[in-house]
């Protein structure tokens, strides 16, 4: 970071769920990639999926956080929204294509808890950020929309954990999916499991929520065994 006068240096990390390990981001096959503009950052994050816009696995120049909001009160996406502001202020970013960190997913964490009002706040933040970035980078609009709608699903899976259904938020998410369905299905960077989840939520949201709740209960009994089941993997949607 010092040698290159970078404002931010990032690396990759692996998610660890029981015995299953997976890279957090797509690998870009080079030692590093440098972003000279915020547009480069957005492109890597939403189109290439090779940069995670979250605070983990990054070195930041401290003064980038001056005046930045952490979006307190949102249960999902608060760190993402904060990092968008921070990356917007950075002049030079270096992304290393190496895994230097293991993230163990723990049962009962905020990222995997039941639905609260904070999830509704998170969906509002995702939708506002989608509108802002789509207006700023219209050439990336399909990828930006796909990225944000994908992570809105974290609110629906949270409803599936404690069966606290917020019909207003559910209606908004289904509207976002339905309005952008062809775009969403055509984006190769969105994993098939998310696409199938979107179709199920669009067709029968309560069926999806009940199925997810059933598998969530099974997961609590045997997380490692469940993670190897194809259908469970299909319904397991992580926070963004």
Residue pairs with C-beta under 8 A, 6 or more apart in sequence:
1 9
1 59
1 94
4 92
4 94
5 92
6 92
6 93
6 94
7 60
7 61
7 64
7 89
7 90
7 91
7 92
7 93
8 58
8 59
8 60
8 61
8 64
8 86
8 87
8 90
8 92
8 93
8 94
9 58
9 59
9 93
9 94
9 95
9 96
10 51
10 52
10 57
10 58
10 59
10 93
10 94
10 95
10 96
11 57
11 58
11 95
11 96
11 98
11 99
11 100
11 101
12 23
12 24
12 25
12 27
12 57
12 96
12 97
12 98
12 99
12 100
12 101
13 23
13 24
13 56
13 57
13 99
13 100
13 101
13 102
13 103
14 21
14 22
14 23
14 24
14 99
14 101
14 102
14 103
15 21
15 22
15 23
15 24
15 103
15 105
15 238
16 102
16 103
16 104
16 105
17 105
17 223
17 227
18 223
18 224
18 225
18 227
19 224
19 227
19 228
20 227
20 228
21 102
23 99
24 52
24 57
24 103
25 49
25 50
25 51
25 52
26 48
26 49
26 50
26 189
27 50
27 97
28 48
28 50
28 95
28 97
29 97
30 97
31 96
31 97
32 94
32 95
32 96
32 97
33 44
33 50
33 94
33 95
33 97
34 92
34 93
34 94
34 95
35 41
35 44
35 51
35 92
35 93
35 94
35 95
36 91
36 92
38 87
38 88
38 90
39 137
40 93
41 51
41 53
41 87
41 90
41 93
42 133
42 137
42 140
42 144
43 137
43 140
44 50
44 51
44 95
45 51
45 52
45 53
45 147
46 133
46 140
46 143
46 144
46 146
46 147
47 140
47 143
47 189
48 189
49 189
50 95
50 97
51 95
53 80
53 83
53 84
53 87
54 79
54 80
54 83
54 240
55 79
55 82
55 83
56 101
56 103
57 100
57 101
60 86
61 90
64 86
64 89
64 90
65 86
68 82
68 85
68 86
68 89
69 81
69 82
69 85
70 78
70 79
70 82
71 77
71 78
71 81
71 82
71 121
71 125
72 78
73 118
73 121
74 81
74 118
74 121
74 122
74 125
75 110
75 113
75 116
75 118
75 119
75 121
75 122
75 158
76 111
76 118
76 119
76 122
76 123
76 126
76 151
76 154
76 155
76 158
76 239
76 240
77 122
77 125
77 126
77 129
77 151
77 154
77 239
77 240
78 122
78 125
80 129
80 151
80 240
81 125
81 129
84 129
84 133
87 93
105 111
105 112
105 238
106 112
107 219
107 220
107 223
111 154
111 238
111 239
112 161
112 239
113 158
113 161
113 162
114 158
114 159
114 161
114 162
114 164
115 155
115 158
115 159
115 161
115 162
115 164
115 165
115 166
116 158
116 164
119 154
119 155
119 158
119 159
119 166
119 169
120 155
120 166
120 168
120 169
122 154
122 155
123 152
123 155
123 169
123 172
123 173
126 148
126 151
126 152
127 148
127 152
127 172
127 176
129 148
130 144
130 145
130 147
130 148
130 149
133 140
133 144
134 140
134 141
134 144
134 145
137 144
142 183
142 186
142 187
143 187
143 189
145 180
145 183
145 184
146 180
146 183
146 184
146 187
146 189
146 190
147 240
149 173
149 176
149 177
149 180
149 184
149 198
150 184
150 190
150 194
150 240
151 239
151 240
152 173
152 176
153 173
153 194
153 197
153 198
153 201
153 237
154 237
154 238
154 239
154 240
155 166
155 169
155 173
156 170
156 173
156 197
156 201
156 205
156 208
156 209
156 212
156 237
157 212
157 235
157 236
157 237
159 165
159 166
159 170
159 209
160 208
160 209
160 210
160 211
160 212
160 213
160 216
161 212
161 213
161 216
163 209
163 210
163 213
165 206
165 209
170 205
173 201
174 201
174 202
174 205
177 184
177 198
177 201
177 202
178 202
181 198
181 202
184 190
184 195
184 198
185 195
193 233
193 234
193 235
193 236
193 237
194 237
196 234
197 208
197 234
197 235
197 237
200 207
200 208
200 211
201 208
208 235
211 235
212 235
215 226
215 231
215 232
215 235
215 236
218 226
218 232
219 226
219 227
219 232
226 232
227 233
227 236
